[in-house]
Amino acid sequence: MTVRVLVVDDQEIVRTALRLVIDRREGLSVVGEAADGEQAVARAEALRPDVVLMDVRMPGTTGVEATRRIVQDWPGPGPVPRVLMLTTFDLDEYVHAALRAGAVGFLLKNSRPDQLAEAIRAAADGESVLAPSVTRRLIDTVTALPPALLSHAPAPAPEAGALTEREIQVLVLVARGLSNARIAADLGLSEATVKSRINRILTRLGLENRVQAALFAHRAGLAADTADGRPPRPSHGSDRSARPSSTATGPTHSPSGDGGERPARS
């Protein structure tokens, strides 16, 4: 099935470039464009795209406000489009506002074309998508809050001992902001297996998404740097339950080998 995409950006040259990139990818098709937030809301309702690729900063109605109106005021019929924010900025206020408005993900405009295509497909499949730098900024923001501000936070999730060694390895790489594809490559697994393990991790720890999982890993001390920057390797019987102290850990930052960032998916 072809994923139908609405491209929203106030610069025509950017819209044209995005259309060229998207239309060249198998299974993706741009069904319309919008130059501002008002047009985005109207064309989303008229065209019913699967994914809206939304710029954050535009004159008039911003991308964040347009996202809120599309997601929260969707008139139906049909499913609400998945809104994926695309911007040159990764400033905290835009990230937080976009996610609160209902966006399913946040990418930077310096993402590689294949990364953009991967993110659009992931969003259409119902997955959350965050650039690694965005994941790290969210983690840094939350972990820097004074304890008093976290007093009303949900009860702590179960200890990492509820996870198998392999699941802890996956969790460490999630905390580093790696995509499912990168995790699969690093651990020698299929993407389907990685996605299944992430879903199992979320269920076992009582978490809702990979950002919460990354926060859990940092708070549990599972995401500290290792000397060689490599993910922990499985020991014999790696699917047995393990305590946090029995595993190696991976670094919190890992750029992709091709010079760009792989978006994180769940």
N, C-alpha and C positions, 0 to 999 in steps of 0.2 A: 504494500500500500504506500502511495506517495504521501509524504509529509508536506502539508500546505503551509507556507510561511508568509507572514506579513512583515515587511521591512519598514521600520520607522526611524527616520533620521532627518534632521533639518538641512543637511547638506546633500545636494543632489549627487555629487560625485561619490560620496560614501554609499548612498543607496544603490547607485549603478554598480559600484565595485562589489558590494555585498550580493546583489542579484547575480552577477556573473559567477561569483564563487559558489553560490548556493545552487544555481541552475545547472552547473556542471557536475554536481554530485548526484549519483544514482539515488533515486528514491526521495529527492528533495525538489521542491518547486516553489518559486516565489509567485504568489497569486495576487499581490498588490503592494503598493507603497503608500507611505504617509509622511508628510513633511513636518508635522507637529502633533502634539498630544490630542487636540480636538479631532483632527483627521484620523488619528490612530483609533480612537474610540468608535467613530462613525464607521470606519472601514472594517474594523474587527466585527462589528455587529452585522455589516452587510455581507462580508466575505466569509465569515466563520472559519478562519484559519485554525490549523492545529497548534501552531506556535507563532507568537508575536516576538520579533526581534526588535527590542525597544531601546533607543538611545535615552540616556538619563537627562542630559541637559539640553533643553530646547526652548526657544522663545515661547512665551505664552504658557499654555498648559504643559507642565514638565512631564517627562517620562514616568516619574514616580506617581504623579497624580493620575495620569492616563492609565497606568497599571492598576491603581486602586479602583478606578471606575470600571475598567474592563472586568476585573476579577470579582469585585464585590457587588457590582450593579448589573451583572450579566443578565440580559432579559430572557435568554434561551430562545428557541429550543436548542438542544444540542449541548455538548460539554463546553465548559469554559476554556478558552484558549490558554495555553501555557505561555506565560510571559518570561522571556529570557532577556535580561538587561545586558546591553553592550555599550561600553564607554571607554574613554581614555583615562578615566579617573578611577582610583580605588580608595577614595577617601571614605572614612568611616561613616559619615552622615549619609552618604548616598547608598552605601551597602545596607546599612540598617533600615533606612527608609524604604528602599526597594523591596527588601524581604518582608518588612511589616506590611507593605501594600499588597503583597500576594505574589510577588515574582518567585519563580521556581529556581532561578539561578542568576549568576552575575559573572560576566566575562569581560576581559579587557580587549580593546580593539587591536592590540598587538598580538592577539592569538593567531596561530597559524591557520590557514584555510581548513586543513583536515581536523584540527581541534574544534573549529567553529561548527563544522558539519557533524562531528561526534556529539557536540553539546546539543545541537538542535534535535538530533535523533533521540538523545537521552531524555530531553525535555518532553518530546512527543510521547515517549514511552512511560511518562509519569515519574521520571527520576529527578532528583535535585542535582543541580550543577553549579559548582563554585570553582572559580580559578583558585589555584593553590595559594596565591598571595592573599586572596580574599578570605579564605579559610583561616590562614594564619592571623590576619588582622582581627577577625572575630574572636579567635581564641585569646589573643593578646588582650583585647578589650575586656573580655569577661574575667579572665584570670587576674587582671590588674585591679578589679573592683575590690573595695574594702569589704571585709566579712560582713559588716553591718548591712550592706546593700544586698547581700545574698541571703539574708535571714529568712526571706519568704520563698526561697527557691524550693523546688520539689525535693522530696526525700532522696538521699543518695541511692544510686543504683547498686546492685549486688557487686561484690568484689570481683576482680578479674579472674579469680580462681574458678568462676563458673564457666570460663571459656577453655577450650582446648588450646594446646600450644600453637597449632596452625591458625586458629582464630585470633590469638594474640598477635601473631605475625601480621595478619591482615589488618588488625586494628592499629598497629604501629604505623603501617604505611598509609592508612586512612588519615591518621594524625599528621603525617608529613604532607598531606594535601595531594597525594597521587590519585590518578584516575583508576578506574577498574582495569583499563587496558594496561597501564603501567604496573599495577599490582600483579596482574596475571603474568606479565613478562618477567618481573623480578622473582616471583615465586614458582614459576613453571606451571601455572594453572590456566585453565580456560577462563574467559571473561564470565561465562555463565556460572562457573563454580565460584568465582570471586563474588559475584552478585549474590549468590545463594548464601555464602558464608557471611557477607555483610548483613543480610536480612536476619540471619540466625543470631549474629552478634547483637543487633538492635533488640531482637526479641528477648534474648537472655538477660540483657542488661536493662530492659525496660526503657529504651531510648526511642526517639522518633526519627532521627535522621543522622547523617554522617557528621554534621557539625557537632551535635551533642556527643557522638561517639569520639570525635577528636578531643573534645573538652575532657571527656572521661579519661581518655588515655593520658592526657597531660596531668590531670589531677592525681591519677594513680601512679605516676612516675614511670609510665611505659614509653614515653616519647623523648627521653633524654638522648643526647648525641652519643653515637658510638665512634670509636677511633677511626674506622675505615669508611664510615658513611654508608655501609651496606645494610640491608634489612636482615633481621635475625634469621638464621637458617634452621630448618626443622631438625629436631633430633629424632631418633628412632621412636616410632609410636607417637607422632606429632599430633594425633587427634585425641590424645588423652587430655583430661582436664589438667590445668597447670596453674600454679600460684604465680603472681607477678614476678617474684624474685627468681624464678627458675628460667626466665627468658632473657635473651639479649634484647637490646633496644635499638631503635633507629633514630636518625636525626629528624628534627622538626622541619627542616628545609631541604627540598631536593628539586632543583631545576631539572627539566627534561633534557635528555641528551641532545635534542635537535635544536636547542637554543630558545625554545618557547616553553610555554607552560601547558601542561595537560590539565584540562578541567577535571575536578573531582566529581564523581558520580556515585549515586547510591542505588 
